[in-house]
Amino acid sequence: MAKKLKLTVKKGKKVKKSLIIRKRKIKPDPFLHAGYAEVDFKDLNNLKRYLTDRGKIVPRRSSGLTAVRQRQVAKAIKRARLIGLIPFQVD
Amino acid sequence: MADYEILYILSTAQTEAQWEASRKYITETITKSSGEIQKEDIWGLRPLASEIKGQRQGYFVHIYFTLPTPKVAEFKFALNIHESMLRFLLTTRIPDPTPKLATTK
């Protein structure tokens, strides 16, 4: 498999989907735009962007955040849940 | 001395006068233990996202304050045994927006 991945692709040739390595897309970070060094648990408008309609925390592969920011967001959401600002689950 | 913030919820089983009293009690406990209140925000009655001790509403108050670090445990204990306290969240204060970060992208 490792050899196959190293193959250079010629023009016009089809490549197996499983061999394509996708580049991670980094999406805009609303907290950085606001100038915050950390994520605030009271900042509900921005935190709700990282919740699914069932109230789960969106994974990093779809939130597009950096690892550090993802951890900060997860922590802030958990704090907001504890103090009753965000529901633990949405039925 | 360190910067802290607290968001606490008071029970709706109490009257407005009792809320005022417990609000005063909490600010006094901070100032008595040589802390300083920087900003107090009263959010008022708000619905709770999930039930806490069988209640669906709560009286929210948010405070920015400073407190000597050895006094924090004592302060937490005082909050825990307070009658009308539904729940509280005591955290170190998140720094305000820094102009450096705001300019970069």
N, CA and C atoms of all chains as a GROMACS GRO file, in nm:
protein
  588
    1MET      N    1   0.083  -0.121   0.000
    1MET     CA    2   0.000   0.000   0.000
    1MET      C    3   0.086   0.126   0.000
    2ALA      N    4   0.195   0.120   0.076
    2ALA     CA    5   0.280   0.238   0.088
    2ALA      C    6   0.339   0.276  -0.047
    3LYS      N    7   0.372   0.173  -0.124
    3LYS     CA    8   0.428   0.199  -0.257
    3LYS      C    9   0.326   0.266  -0.348
    4LYS      N   10   0.204   0.214  -0.340
    4LYS     CA   11   0.098   0.268  -0.425
    4LYS      C   12   0.074   0.417  -0.399
    5LEU      N   13   0.085   0.455  -0.272
    5LEU     CA   14   0.059   0.594  -0.236
    5LEU      C   15   0.164   0.688  -0.294
    6LYS      N   16   0.283   0.636  -0.311
    6LYS     CA   17   0.390   0.721  -0.360
    6LYS      C   18   0.382   0.746  -0.511
    7LEU      N   19   0.303   0.664  -0.580
    7LEU     CA   20   0.295   0.677  -0.726
    7LEU      C   21   0.248   0.816  -0.768
    8THR      N   22   0.315   0.870  -0.863
    8THR     CA   23   0.271   0.999  -0.916
    8THR      C   24   0.158   0.974  -1.016
    9VAL      N   25   0.064   1.063  -1.018
    9VAL     CA   26  -0.054   1.042  -1.103
    9VAL      C   27  -0.033   1.110  -1.238
   10LYS      N   28  -0.052   1.030  -1.343
   10LYS     CA   29  -0.041   1.087  -1.478
   10LYS      C   30  -0.174   1.150  -1.516
   11LYS      N   31  -0.166   1.244  -1.603
   11LYS     CA   32  -0.287   1.316  -1.645
   11LYS      C   33  -0.382   1.220  -1.717
   12GLY      N   34  -0.510   1.237  -1.687
   12GLY     CA   35  -0.610   1.157  -1.754
   12GLY      C   36  -0.632   1.020  -1.693
   13LYS      N   37  -0.546   0.979  -1.601
   13LYS     CA   38  -0.561   0.847  -1.538
   13LYS      C   39  -0.651   0.858  -1.415
   14LYS      N   40  -0.735   0.755  -1.400
   14LYS     CA   41  -0.823   0.757  -1.283
   14LYS      C   42  -0.749   0.701  -1.162
   15VAL      N   43  -0.775   0.761  -1.046
   15VAL     CA   44  -0.710   0.716  -0.922
   15VAL      C   45  -0.817   0.666  -0.827
   16LYS      N   46  -0.788   0.556  -0.759
   16LYS     CA   47  -0.883   0.504  -0.661
   16LYS      C   48  -0.909   0.608  -0.553
   17LYS      N   49  -1.036   0.615  -0.514
   17LYS     CA   50  -1.074   0.716  -0.413
   17LYS      C   51  -1.000   0.695  -0.282
   18SER      N   52  -0.976   0.564  -0.249
   18SER     CA   53  -0.915   0.534  -0.119
   18SER      C   54  -0.770   0.580  -0.114
   19LEU      N   55  -0.711   0.604  -0.231
   19LEU     CA   56  -0.570   0.644  -0.232
   19LEU      C   57  -0.550   0.795  -0.219
   20ILE      N   58  -0.661   0.868  -0.236
   20ILE     CA   59  -0.648   1.014  -0.230
   20ILE      C   60  -0.641   1.059  -0.085
   21ILE      N   61  -0.537   1.133  -0.052
   21ILE     CA   62  -0.526   1.189   0.083
   21ILE      C   63  -0.580   1.331   0.081
   22ARG      N   64  -0.682   1.352   0.159
   22ARG     CA   65  -0.744   1.485   0.159
   22ARG      C   66  -0.667   1.580   0.250
   23LYS      N   67  -0.653   1.700   0.207
   23LYS     CA   68  -0.589   1.800   0.290
   23LYS      C   69  -0.694   1.853   0.388
   24ARG      N   70  -0.653   1.871   0.514
   24ARG     CA   71  -0.749   1.922   0.613
   24ARG      C   72  -0.780   2.068   0.585
   25LYS      N   73  -0.910   2.094   0.582
   25LYS     CA   74  -0.953   2.232   0.557
   25LYS      C   75  -0.966   2.303   0.691
   26ILE      N   76  -0.899   2.411   0.709
   26ILE     CA   77  -0.915   2.488   0.833
   26ILE      C   78  -1.018   2.597   0.808
   27LYS      N   79  -1.128   2.585   0.881
   27LYS     CA   80  -1.238   2.681   0.863
   27LYS      C   81  -1.215   2.804   0.952
   28PRO      N   82  -1.280   2.915   0.919
   28PRO     CA   83  -1.259   3.036   0.999
   28PRO      C   84  -1.298   3.016   1.145
   29ASP      N   85  -1.219   3.075   1.232
   29ASP     CA   86  -1.236   3.058   1.375
   29ASP      C   87  -1.302   3.184   1.432
   30PRO      N   88  -1.428   3.179   1.472
   30PRO     CA   89  -1.499   3.300   1.516
   30PRO      C   90  -1.438   3.362   1.642
   31PHE      N   91  -1.379   3.275   1.726
   31PHE     CA   92  -1.323   3.327   1.852
   31PHE      C   93  -1.197   3.408   1.824
   32LEU      N   94  -1.121   3.363   1.725
   32LEU     CA   95  -0.999   3.434   1.688
   32LEU      C   96  -1.034   3.571   1.629
   33HIS      N   97  -1.142   3.574   1.550
   33HIS     CA   98  -1.184   3.700   1.490
   33HIS      C   99  -1.227   3.800   1.596
   34ALA      N  100  -1.290   3.746   1.703
   34ALA     CA  101  -1.333   3.835   1.811
   34ALA      C  102  -1.214   3.878   1.896
   35GLY      N  103  -1.100   3.811   1.878
   35GLY     CA  104  -0.979   3.850   1.948
   35GLY      C  105  -0.960   3.779   2.081
   36TYR      N  106  -1.039   3.674   2.107
   36TYR     CA  107  -1.027   3.604   2.234
   36TYR      C  108  -0.914   3.502   2.228
   37ALA      N  109  -0.832   3.504   2.333
   37ALA     CA  110  -0.726   3.404   2.341
   37ALA      C  111  -0.783   3.270   2.384
   38GLU      N  112  -0.895   3.274   2.460
   38GLU     CA  113  -0.960   3.151   2.504
   38GLU      C  114  -1.109   3.157   2.472
   39VAL      N  115  -1.173   3.043   2.484
   39VAL     CA  116  -1.317   3.039   2.453
   39VAL      C  117  -1.395   3.057   2.583
   40ASP      N  118  -1.494   3.144   2.578
   40ASP     CA  119  -1.573   3.176   2.695
   40ASP      C  120  -1.698   3.088   2.698
   41PHE      N  121  -1.732   3.035   2.816
   41PHE     CA  122  -1.851   2.949   2.823
   41PHE      C  123  -1.980   3.029   2.813
   42LYS      N  124  -1.972   3.162   2.825
   42LYS     CA  125  -2.093   3.244   2.817
   42LYS      C  126  -2.122   3.289   2.674
   43ASP      N  127  -2.030   3.262   2.584
   43ASP     CA  128  -2.041   3.306   2.445
   43ASP      C  129  -2.128   3.207   2.367
   44LEU      N  130  -2.258   3.208   2.397
   44LEU     CA  131  -2.346   3.101   2.346
   44LEU      C  132  -2.364   3.106   2.195
   45ASN      N  133  -2.369   3.226   2.139
   45ASN     CA  134  -2.392   3.238   1.994
   45ASN      C  135  -2.286   3.164   1.914
   46ASN      N  136  -2.160   3.178   1.959
   46ASN     CA  137  -2.052   3.110   1.888
   46ASN      C  138  -2.045   2.962   1.923
   47LEU      N  139  -2.076   2.930   2.050
   47LEU     CA  140  -2.067   2.789   2.093
   47LEU      C  141  -2.171   2.703   2.022
   48LYS      N  142  -2.287   2.762   1.994
   48LYS     CA  143  -2.395   2.683   1.932
   48LYS      C  144  -2.359   2.638   1.790
   49ARG      N  145  -2.262   2.705   1.730
   49ARG     CA  146  -2.215   2.661   1.597
   49ARG      C  147  -2.150   2.524   1.605
   50TYR      N  148  -2.100   2.489   1.725
   50TYR     CA  149  -2.028   2.363   1.740
   50TYR      C  150  -2.110   2.257   1.810
   51LEU      N  151  -2.243   2.270   1.800
   51LEU     CA  152  -2.333   2.167   1.854
   51LEU      C  153  -2.419   2.113   1.740
   52THR      N  154  -2.444   1.982   1.746
   52THR     CA  155  -2.536   1.926   1.647
   52THR      C  156  -2.679   1.956   1.690
   53ASP      N  157  -2.775   1.922   1.606
   53ASP     CA  158  -2.914   1.949   1.644
   53ASP      C  159  -2.959   1.861   1.761
   54ARG      N  160  -2.881   1.758   1.793
   54ARG     CA  161  -2.912   1.674   1.910
   54ARG      C  162  -2.836   1.721   2.034
   55GLY      N  163  -2.758   1.824   2.018
   55GLY     CA  164  -2.686   1.879   2.133
   55GLY      C  165  -2.550   1.818   2.157
   56LYS      N  166  -2.499   1.744   2.058
   56LYS     CA  167  -2.365   1.684   2.075
   56LYS      C  168  -2.258   1.781   2.027
   57ILE      N  169  -2.137   1.760   2.075
   57ILE     CA  170  -2.025   1.843   2.031
   57ILE      C  171  -1.979   1.794   1.894
   58VAL      N  172  -1.966   1.889   1.800
   58VAL     CA  173  -1.926   1.854   1.663
   58VAL      C  174  -1.779   1.810   1.663
   59PRO      N  175  -1.746   1.698   1.594
   59PRO     CA  176  -1.607   1.653   1.592
   59PRO      C  177  -1.515   1.747   1.514
   60ARG      N  178  -1.388   1.730   1.536
   60ARG     CA  179  -1.291   1.822   1.476
   60ARG      C  180  -1.289   1.812   1.324
   61ARG      N  181  -1.315   1.692   1.273
   61ARG     CA  182  -1.310   1.676   1.128
   61ARG      C  183  -1.416   1.760   1.058
   62SER      N  184  -1.528   1.790   1.127
   62SER     CA  185  -1.628   1.875   1.063
   62SER      C  186  -1.632   2.017   1.118
   63SER      N  187  -1.577   2.037   1.240
   63SER     CA  188  -1.574   2.174   1.292
   63SER      C  189  -1.463   2.253   1.224
   64GLY      N  190  -1.358   2.183   1.182
   64GLY     CA  191  -1.248   2.248   1.112
   64GLY      C  192  -1.164   2.338   1.200
   65LEU      N  193  -1.168   2.312   1.332
   65LEU     CA  194  -1.090   2.395   1.424
   65LEU      C  195  -0.952   2.332   1.445
   66THR      N  196  -0.862   2.412   1.499
   66THR     CA  197  -0.732   2.355   1.536
   66THR      C  198  -0.751   2.272   1.662
   67ALA      N  199  -0.653   2.188   1.693
   67ALA     CA  200  -0.668   2.095   1.805
   67ALA      C  201  -0.684   2.171   1.937
   68VAL      N  202  -0.604   2.276   1.953
   68VAL     CA  203  -0.610   2.353   2.077
   68VAL      C  204  -0.747   2.417   2.092
   69ARG      N  205  -0.796   2.477   1.983
   69ARG     CA  206  -0.925   2.547   1.988
   69ARG      C  207  -1.039   2.449   2.010
   70GLN      N  208  -1.029   2.331   1.949
   70GLN     CA  209  -1.134   2.229   1.966
   70GLN      C  210  -1.146   2.191   2.114
   71ARG      N  211  -1.032   2.175   2.180
   71ARG     CA  212  -1.033   2.139   2.322
   71ARG      C  213  -1.095   2.251   2.404
   72GLN      N  214  -1.063   2.374   2.368
   72GLN     CA  215  -1.119   2.489   2.441
   72GLN      C  216  -1.271   2.495   2.422
   73VAL      N  217  -1.315   2.471   2.300
   73VAL     CA  218  -1.459   2.475   2.270
   73VAL      C  219  -1.532   2.365   2.347
   74ALA      N  220  -1.473   2.243   2.347
   74ALA     CA  221  -1.536   2.131   2.416
   74ALA      C  222  -1.550   2.161   2.565
   75LYS      N  223  -1.445   2.219   2.622
   75LYS     CA  224  -1.446   2.250   2.765
   75LYS      C  225  -1.553   2.356   2.795
   76ALA      N  226  -1.559   2.458   2.708
   76ALA     CA  227  -1.656   2.566   2.728
   76ALA      C  228  -1.799   2.513   2.719
   77ILE      N  229  -1.823   2.422   2.624
   77ILE     CA  230  -1.957   2.365   2.609
   77ILE      C  231  -1.994   2.284   2.733
   78LYS      N  232  -1.898   2.207   2.785
   78LYS     CA  233  -1.926   2.126   2.903
   78LYS      C  234  -1.957   2.214   3.024
   79ARG      N  235  -1.886   2.327   3.033
   79ARG     CA  236  -1.913   2.419   3.143
   79ARG      C  237  -2.052   2.481   3.128
   80ALA      N  238  -2.085   2.519   3.006
   80ALA     CA  239  -2.216   2.581   2.981
   80ALA      C  240  -2.329   2.484   3.010
   81ARG      N  241  -2.305   2.355   2.982
   81ARG     CA  242  -2.406   2.253   3.012
   81ARG      C  243  -2.427   2.242   3.163
   82LEU      N  244  -2.316   2.243   3.235
   82LEU     CA  245  -2.322   2.224   3.380
   82LEU      C  246  -2.402   2.335   3.448
   83ILE      N  247  -2.389   2.458   3.397
   83ILE     CA  248  -2.454   2.571   3.462
   83ILE      C  249  -2.593   2.598   3.401
   84GLY      N  250  -2.636   2.511   3.310
   84GLY     CA  251  -2.773   2.520   3.260
   84GLY      C  252  -2.796   2.620   3.149
   85LEU      N  253  -2.691   2.652   3.073
   85LEU     CA  254  -2.708   2.743   2.960
   85LEU      C  255  -2.733   2.666   2.830
   86ILE      N  256  -2.677   2.546   2.822
   86ILE     CA  257  -2.693   2.462   2.703
   86ILE      C  258  -2.745   2.326   2.749
   87PRO      N  259  -2.842   2.268   2.679
   87PRO     CA  260  -2.894   2.139   2.724
   87PRO      C  261  -2.793   2.025   2.703
   88PHE      N  262  -2.799   1.924   2.791
   88PHE     CA  263  -2.712   1.807   2.776
   88PHE      C  264  -2.751   1.728   2.652
   89GLN      N  265  -2.881   1.718   2.629
   89GLN     CA  266  -2.927   1.648   2.510
   89GLN      C  267  -3.057   1.710   2.462
   90VAL      N  268  -3.079   1.705   2.331
   90VAL     CA  269  -3.202   1.759   2.275
   90VAL      C  270  -3.280   1.642   2.218
   91ASP      N  271  -3.403   1.628   2.265
   91ASP     CA  272  -3.486   1.515   2.218
   91ASP      C  273  -3.553   1.547   2.085
   92MET      N  274  -0.326   3.680   4.502
   92MET     CA  275  -0.446   3.742   4.442
   92MET      C  276  -0.459   3.698   4.296
   93ALA      N  277  -0.577   3.650   4.261
   93ALA     CA  278  -0.598   3.609   4.121
   93ALA      C  279  -0.736   3.654   4.076
   94ASP      N  280  -0.752   3.662   3.945
   94ASP     CA  281  -0.881   3.702   3.888
   94ASP      C  282  -0.971   3.581   3.872
   95TYR      N  283  -1.095   3.595   3.914
   95TYR     CA  284  -1.191   3.486   3.900
   95TYR      C  285  -1.321   3.540   3.844
   96GLU      N  286  -1.403   3.448   3.797
   96GLU     CA  287  -1.541   3.485   3.765
   96GLU      C  288  -1.632   3.376   3.817
   97ILE      N  289  -1.750   3.417   3.857
   97ILE     CA  290  -1.846   3.319   3.907
   97ILE      C  291  -1.983   3.346   3.844
   98LEU      N  292  -2.047   3.238   3.805
   98LEU     CA  293  -2.185   3.246   3.760
   98LEU      C  294  -2.265   3.155   3.851
   99TYR      N  295  -2.358   3.211   3.925
   99TYR     CA  296  -2.436   3.125   4.014
   99TYR      C  297  -2.585   3.140   3.990
  100ILE      N  298  -2.657   3.034   4.026
  100ILE     CA  299  -2.802   3.030   4.006
  100ILE      C  300  -2.869   3.017   4.142
  101LEU      N  301  -2.965   3.106   4.167
  101LEU     CA  302  -3.041   3.098   4.292
  101LEU      C  303  -3.176   3.032   4.265
  102SER      N  304  -3.224   2.966   4.367
  102SER     CA  305  -3.348   2.890   4.354
  102SER      C  306  -3.470   2.981   4.338
  103THR      N  307  -3.566   2.936   4.259
  103THR     CA  308  -3.689   3.015   4.241
  103THR      C  309  -3.789   2.992   4.355
  104ALA      N  310  -3.753   2.902   4.446
  104ALA     CA  311  -3.841   2.878   4.561
  104ALA      C  312  -3.838   2.997   4.656
  105GLN      N  313  -3.744   3.089   4.634
  105GLN     CA  314  -3.728   3.203   4.723
  105GLN      C  315  -3.787   3.329   4.661
  106THR      N  316  -3.812   3.427   4.747
  106THR     CA  317  -3.870   3.553   4.699
  106THR      C  318  -3.758   3.647   4.653
  107GLU      N  319  -3.801   3.758   4.592
  107GLU     CA  320  -3.704   3.854   4.540
  107GLU      C  321  -3.618   3.913   4.650
  108ALA      N  322  -3.681   3.937   4.767
  108ALA     CA  323  -3.607   3.994   4.879
  108ALA      C  324  -3.498   3.898   4.925
  109GLN      N  325  -3.531   3.768   4.922
  109GLN     CA  326  -3.432   3.667   4.962
  109GLN      C  327  -3.317   3.658   4.861
  110TRP      N  328  -3.351   3.677   4.732
  110TRP     CA  329  -3.245   3.680   4.631
  110TRP      C  330  -3.148   3.794   4.659
  111GLU      N  331  -3.207   3.910   4.688
  111GLU     CA  332  -3.124   4.028   4.717
  111GLU      C  333  -3.033   4.001   4.837
  112ALA      N  334  -3.092   3.939   4.940
  112ALA     CA  335  -3.017   3.910   5.062
  112ALA      C  336  -2.901   3.816   5.032
  113SER      N  337  -2.929   3.710   4.954
  113SER     CA  338  -2.821   3.614   4.928
  113SER      C  339  -2.717   3.673   4.833
  114ARG      N  340  -2.760   3.765   4.747
  114ARG     CA  341  -2.665   3.833   4.659
  114ARG      C  342  -2.569   3.919   4.744
  115LYS      N  343  -2.628   3.988   4.840
  115LYS     CA  344  -2.547   4.070   4.929
  115LYS      C  345  -2.451   3.983   5.010
  116TYR      N  346  -2.504   3.869   5.059
  116TYR     CA  347  -2.423   3.778   5.140
  116TYR      C  348  -2.299   3.733   5.062
  117ILE      N  349  -2.320   3.701   4.932
  117ILE     CA  350  -2.208   3.650   4.851
  117ILE      C  351  -2.105   3.760   4.824
  118THR      N  352  -2.154   3.880   4.792
  118THR     CA  353  -2.058   3.989   4.769
  118THR      C  354  -1.982   4.023   4.897
  119GLU      N  355  -2.052   4.012   5.010
  119GLU     CA  356  -1.987   4.041   5.138
  119GLU      C  357  -1.879   3.938   5.170
  120THR      N  358  -1.910   3.810   5.141
  120THR     CA  359  -1.810   3.707   5.170
  120THR      C  360  -1.683   3.728   5.088
  121ILE      N  361  -1.702   3.782   4.966
  121ILE     CA  362  -1.584   3.810   4.883
  121ILE      C  363  -1.504   3.924   4.945
  122THR      N  364  -1.574   4.033   4.980
  122THR     CA  365  -1.502   4.150   5.031
  122THR      C  366  -1.442   4.124   5.170
  123LYS      N  367  -1.511   4.040   5.250
  123LYS     CA  368  -1.459   4.009   5.383
  123LYS      C  369  -1.328   3.932   5.376
  124SER      N  370  -1.319   3.842   5.278
  124SER     CA  371  -1.194   3.765   5.266
  124SER      C  372  -1.096   3.840   5.175
  125SER      N  373  -1.092   3.972   5.192
  125SER     CA  374  -1.001   4.065   5.124
  125SER      C  375  -0.998   4.049   4.972
  126GLY      N  376  -1.115   4.018   4.915
  126GLY     CA  377  -1.128   4.016   4.769
  126GLY      C  378  -1.188   4.148   4.723
  127GLU      N  379  -1.198   4.162   4.592
  127GLU     CA  380  -1.251   4.287   4.538
  127GLU      C  381  -1.344   4.254   4.421
  128ILE      N  382  -1.463   4.316   4.423
  128ILE     CA  383  -1.559   4.292   4.314
  128ILE      C  384  -1.536   4.394   4.204
  129GLN      N  385  -1.512   4.343   4.084
  129GLN     CA  386  -1.484   4.434   3.972
  129GLN      C  387  -1.611   4.466   3.893
  130LYS      N  388  -1.695   4.365   3.877
  130LYS     CA  389  -1.816   4.388   3.799
  130LYS      C  390  -1.920   4.285   3.839
  131GLU      N  391  -2.042   4.332   3.861
  131GLU     CA  392  -2.150   4.238   3.893
  131GLU      C  393  -2.261   4.256   3.790
  132ASP      N  394  -2.299   4.146   3.731
  132ASP     CA  395  -2.402   4.147   3.628
  132ASP      C  396  -2.519   4.063   3.676
  133ILE      N  397  -2.638   4.122   3.682
  133ILE     CA  398  -2.754   4.042   3.721
  133ILE      C  399  -2.830   4.002   3.594
  134TRP      N  400  -2.827   3.876   3.565
  134TRP     CA  401  -2.894   3.827   3.443
  134TRP      C  402  -3.044   3.811   3.469
  135GLY      N  403  -3.079   3.794   3.594
  135GLY     CA  404  -3.219   3.780   3.631
  135GLY      C  405  -3.274   3.641   3.608
  136LEU      N  406  -3.407   3.632   3.603
  136LEU     CA  407  -3.473   3.502   3.585
  136LEU      C  408  -3.450   3.452   3.444
  137ARG      N  409  -3.403   3.329   3.432
  137ARG     CA  410  -3.379   3.269   3.301
  137ARG      C  411  -3.426   3.124   3.306
  138PRO      N  412  -3.474   3.074   3.195
  138PRO     CA  413  -3.505   2.930   3.192
  138PRO      C  414  -3.377   2.848   3.190
  139LEU      N  415  -3.379   2.735   3.260
  139LEU     CA  416  -3.262   2.646   3.260
  139LEU      C  417  -3.271   2.551   3.142
  140ALA      N  418  -3.158   2.526   3.078
  140ALA     CA  419  -3.157   2.436   2.962
  140ALA      C  420  -3.192   2.294   3.004
  141SER      N  421  -3.150   2.256   3.124
  141SER     CA  422  -3.189   2.125   3.177
  141SER      C  423  -3.225   2.142   3.324
  142GLU      N  424  -3.308   2.056   3.372
  142GLU     CA  425  -3.356   2.069   3.510
  142GLU      C  426  -3.242   2.057   3.611
  143ILE      N  427  -3.245   2.144   3.711
  143ILE     CA  428  -3.149   2.133   3.822
  143ILE      C  429  -3.230   2.126   3.951
  144LYS      N  430  -3.214   2.017   4.024
  144LYS     CA  431  -3.288   1.993   4.148
  144LYS      C  432  -3.439   2.014   4.128
  145GLY      N  433  -3.488   1.967   4.015
  145GLY     CA  434  -3.632   1.973   3.987
  145GLY      C  435  -3.684   2.109   3.948
  146GLN      N  436  -3.594   2.203   3.921
  146GLN     CA  437  -3.639   2.338   3.884
  146GLN      C  438  -3.608   2.368   3.738
  147ARG      N  439  -3.696   2.445   3.678
  147ARG     CA  440  -3.679   2.476   3.536
  147ARG      C  441  -3.637   2.620   3.512
  148GLN      N  442  -3.633   2.699   3.618
  148GLN     CA  443  -3.594   2.839   3.608
  148GLN      C  444  -3.494   2.871   3.718
  149GLY      N  445  -3.419   2.976   3.696
  149GLY     CA  446  -3.324   3.016   3.800
  149GLY      C  447  -3.291   3.163   3.788
  150TYR      N  448  -3.241   3.216   3.899
  150TYR     CA  449  -3.202   3.358   3.904
  150TYR      C  450  -3.050   3.364   3.888
  151PHE      N  451  -3.006   3.414   3.772
  151PHE     CA  452  -2.863   3.410   3.739
  151PHE      C  453  -2.793   3.539   3.780
  152VAL      N  454  -2.675   3.524   3.839
  152VAL     CA  455  -2.590   3.640   3.870
  152VAL      C  456  -2.446   3.606   3.830
  153HIS      N  457  -2.381   3.701   3.768
  153HIS     CA  458  -2.244   3.681   3.722
  153HIS      C  459  -2.153   3.788   3.783
  154ILE      N  460  -2.040   3.747   3.837
  154ILE     CA  461  -1.948   3.843   3.901
  154ILE      C  462  -1.804   3.820   3.853
  155TYR      N  463  -1.738   3.931   3.823
  155TYR     CA  464  -1.593   3.928   3.805
  155TYR      C  465  -1.533   3.978   3.935
  156PHE      N  466  -1.437   3.906   3.990
  156PHE     CA  467  -1.378   3.950   4.117
  156PHE      C  468  -1.235   3.898   4.131
  157THR      N  469  -1.166   3.955   4.230
  157THR     CA  470  -1.034   3.902   4.264
  157THR      C  471  -1.043   3.845   4.405
  158LEU      N  472  -0.961   3.745   4.431
  158LEU     CA  473  -0.961   3.680   4.562
  158LEU      C  474  -0.822   3.620   4.587
  159PRO      N  475  -0.773   3.629   4.712
  159PRO     CA  476  -0.647   3.561   4.741
  159PRO      C  477  -0.666   3.411   4.725
  160THR      N  478  -0.572   3.346   4.660
  160THR     CA  479  -0.590   3.203   4.627
  160THR      C  480  -0.615   3.112   4.747
  161PRO      N  481  -0.553   3.136   4.864
  161PRO     CA  482  -0.583   3.046   4.977
  161PRO      C  483  -0.727   3.056   5.026
  162LYS      N  484  -0.798   3.165   4.989
  162LYS     CA  485  -0.934   3.185   5.039
  162LYS      C  486  -1.040   3.120   4.949
  163VAL      N  487  -0.997   3.066   4.836
  163VAL     CA  488  -1.095   3.016   4.738
  163VAL      C  489  -1.174   2.897   4.792
  164ALA      N  490  -1.104   2.804   4.858
  164ALA     CA  491  -1.169   2.684   4.910
  164ALA      C  492  -1.276   2.723   5.013
  165GLU      N  493  -1.240   2.820   5.096
  165GLU     CA  494  -1.331   2.869   5.198
  165GLU      C  495  -1.457   2.930   5.134
  166PHE      N  496  -1.434   3.007   5.030
  166PHE     CA  497  -1.544   3.073   4.958
  166PHE      C  498  -1.636   2.970   4.893
  167LYS      N  499  -1.575   2.866   4.835
  167LYS     CA  500  -1.654   2.761   4.772
  167LYS      C  501  -1.741   2.689   4.875
  168PHE      N  502  -1.681   2.665   4.993
  168PHE     CA  503  -1.754   2.598   5.100
  168PHE      C  504  -1.875   2.680   5.143
  169ALA      N  505  -1.854   2.813   5.152
  169ALA     CA  506  -1.964   2.902   5.192
  169ALA      C  507  -2.077   2.898   5.089
  170LEU      N  508  -2.040   2.888   4.962
  170LEU     CA  509  -2.142   2.883   4.857
  170LEU      C  510  -2.218   2.750   4.861
  171ASN      N  511  -2.142   2.643   4.886
  171ASN     CA  512  -2.202   2.510   4.886
  171ASN      C  513  -2.310   2.493   4.993
  172ILE      N  514  -2.288   2.558   5.108
  172ILE     CA  515  -2.384   2.538   5.216
  172ILE      C  516  -2.492   2.647   5.217
  173HIS      N  517  -2.486   2.738   5.119
  173HIS     CA  518  -2.586   2.844   5.114
  173HIS      C  519  -2.721   2.786   5.070
  174GLU      N  520  -2.826   2.826   5.142
  174GLU     CA  521  -2.960   2.767   5.122
  174GLU      C  522  -3.012   2.776   4.979
  175SER      N  523  -3.014   2.901   4.927
  175SER     CA  524  -3.085   2.924   4.801
  175SER      C  525  -2.998   2.897   4.678
  176MET      N  526  -2.876   2.847   4.699
  176MET     CA  527  -2.788   2.822   4.586
  176MET      C  528  -2.829   2.695   4.512
  177LEU      N  529  -2.861   2.711   4.383
  177LEU     CA  530  -2.893   2.593   4.303
  177LEU      C  531  -2.764   2.530   4.251
  178ARG      N  532  -2.681   2.615   4.190
  178ARG     CA  533  -2.553   2.569   4.138
  178ARG      C  534  -2.465   2.689   4.110
  179PHE      N  535  -2.334   2.667   4.114
  179PHE     CA  536  -2.244   2.777   4.077
  179PHE      C  537  -2.126   2.723   3.997
  180LEU      N  538  -2.067   2.812   3.919
  180LEU     CA  539  -1.950   2.775   3.839
  180LEU      C  540  -1.844   2.881   3.863
  181LEU      N  541  -1.739   2.841   3.934
  181LEU     CA  542  -1.630   2.933   3.968
  181LEU      C  543  -1.510   2.900   3.880
  182THR      N  544  -1.468   2.994   3.798
  182THR     CA  545  -1.354   2.969   3.707
  182THR      C  546  -1.257   3.086   3.714
  183THR      N  547  -1.136   3.060   3.669
  183THR     CA  548  -1.041   3.171   3.656
  183THR      C  549  -1.091   3.257   3.540
  184ARG      N  550  -1.064   3.387   3.552
  184ARG     CA  551  -1.122   3.479   3.454
  184ARG      C  552  -1.055   3.465   3.319
  185ILE      N  553  -1.138   3.456   3.216
  185ILE     CA  554  -1.085   3.451   3.080
  185ILE      C  555  -1.044   3.592   3.041
  186PRO      N  556  -0.920   3.608   2.994
  186PRO     CA  557  -0.873   3.744   2.961
  186PRO      C  558  -0.957   3.809   2.852
  187ASP      N  559  -0.965   3.941   2.863
  187ASP     CA  560  -1.042   4.018   2.764
  187ASP      C  561  -0.974   4.008   2.627
  188PRO      N  562  -1.048   4.045   2.522
  188PRO     CA  563  -0.987   4.040   2.389
  188PRO      C  564  -0.858   4.121   2.385
  189THR      N  565  -0.755   4.058   2.333
  189THR     CA  566  -0.627   4.128   2.324
  189THR      C  567  -0.614   4.188   2.184
  190PRO      N  568  -0.571   4.312   2.174
  190PRO     CA  569  -0.562   4.377   2.043
  190PRO      C  570  -0.467   4.305   1.948
  191LYS      N  571  -0.366   4.236   2.004
  191LYS     CA  572  -0.271   4.165   1.919
  191LYS      C  573  -0.340   4.058   1.836
  192LEU      N  574  -0.422   3.979   1.907
  192LEU     CA  575  -0.490   3.868   1.839
  192LEU      C  576  -0.593   3.920   1.739
  193ALA      N  577  -0.656   4.029   1.774
  193ALA     CA  578  -0.763   4.081   1.690
  193ALA      C  579  -0.709   4.126   1.554
  194THR      N  580  -0.586   4.172   1.552
  194THR     CA  581  -0.532   4.223   1.426
  194THR      C  582  -0.486   4.111   1.334
  195THR      N  583  -0.444   3.997   1.394
  195THR     CA  584  -0.396   3.888   1.310
  195THR      C  585  -0.512   3.808   1.256
  196LYS      N  586  -0.541   3.823   1.132
  196LYS     CA  587  -0.645   3.750   1.059
  196LYS      C  588  -0.778   3.754   1.131
   0.00000   0.00000   0.00000
